[in-house]
């Protein structure tokens, strides 16, 4: 579901912002991306 499209772009963008806004390393995996994508879909509807 996250292979292409706006949801993927928005999830990547939000995860990148999380990584930039912290001074400590952030370890993310597909479950984090899926959670962020779900949050985006909820906020968009």
KEKE-3310 file (N, C-alpha, C; in steps of 0.2 Angstrom, whole numbers, plus 5000, padded with zeros to 4 digits):
npx = (5004:5010:5019:5019:5014:5004:5002:5013:5023:5019:5021:5034:5039:5035:5042:5055:5055:5054:5066:5075:5072:5077:5090:5096:5099:5087:5078:5069:5057:5047:5035:5034:5033:5020:5012:5013:5008:4995:4990:4991:4981:4970:4970:4968:4955)
npy = (4994:5006:5008:5017:5034:5047:5045:5037:5047:5057:5050:5047:5060:5065:5056:5059:5072:5069:5063:5074:5083:5079:5077:5065:5048:5041:5026:5018:5008:4997:4996:5008:5017:5013:5016:5030:5032:5028:5038:5049:5047:5046:5060:5066:5064)
npz = (5000:5003:4992:4981:4977:4985:4999:5003:5000:5009:5021:5021:5021:5034:5042:5039:5044:5058:5060:5057:5067:5079:5091:5094:5087:5077:5076:5064:5057:5046:5053:5060:5049:5043:5054:5054:5041:5043:5052:5044:5034:5043:5047:5035:5031)
capx = (5000:5015:5024:5019:5008:5004:5002:5020:5026:5018:5024:5042:5041:5034:5047:5061:5055:5055:5073:5078:5070:5080:5098:5098:5097:5080:5078:5063:5056:5041:5029:5033:5030:5013:5008:5013:5003:4988:4989:4990:4975:4965:4970:4966:4948)
capy = (5000:5012:5007:5023:5038:5053:5042:5036:5053:5060:5046:5048:5067:5065:5052:5063:5078:5067:5062:5080:5087:5076:5076:5058:5044:5038:5020:5017:5002:4997:4997:5016:5020:5011:5020:5037:5033:5028:5044:5054:5045:5049:5067:5069:5062)
capz = (5000:5003:4987:4977:4978:4990:5006:5003:5000:5016:5027:5021:5023:5041:5046:5039:5049:5065:5061:5057:5073:5085:5091:5095:5082:5077:5072:5061:5052:5042:5057:5061:5042:5043:5059:5051:5035:5046:5055:5039:5031:5047:5047:5028:5030)
cpx = (5004:5020:5024:5013:5009:5005:5009:5024:5025:5021:5031:5043:5040:5039:5054:5061:5056:5063:5077:5078:5073:5087:5100:5096:5090:5080:5071:5063:5049:5035:5028:5030:5023:5009:5007:5008:4996:4986:4987:4983:4969:4964:4967:4958:4944)
cpy = (5006:5012:5014:5028:5043:5050:5041:5042:5056:5057:5047:5055:5068:5061:5056:5069:5075:5066:5068:5084:5085:5076:5069:5054:5041:5032:5018:5011:5002:4999:5005:5019:5019:5015:5027:5037:5032:5035:5050:5053:5047:5056:5070:5068:5066)
cpz = (5000:4997:4983:4980:4984:4997:5007:5004:5007:5021:5027:5023:5031:5045:5045:5043:5056:5065:5061:5064:5079:5085:5092:5089:5083:5073:5070:5057:5050:5046:5059:5054:5042:5048:5056:5045:5038:5049:5050:5036:5036:5047:5040:5027:5035)
residu = (UNK:UNK:UNK:UNK:UNK:UNK:UNK:UNK:UNK:UNK:UNK:UNK:UNK:UNK:UNK:UNK:UNK:UNK:UNK:UNK:UNK:UNK:UNK:UNK:UNK:UNK:UNK:UNK:UNK:UNK:UNK:UNK:UNK:UNK:UNK:UNK:UNK:UNK:UNK:UNK:UNK:UNK:UNK:UNK:UNK)
# end
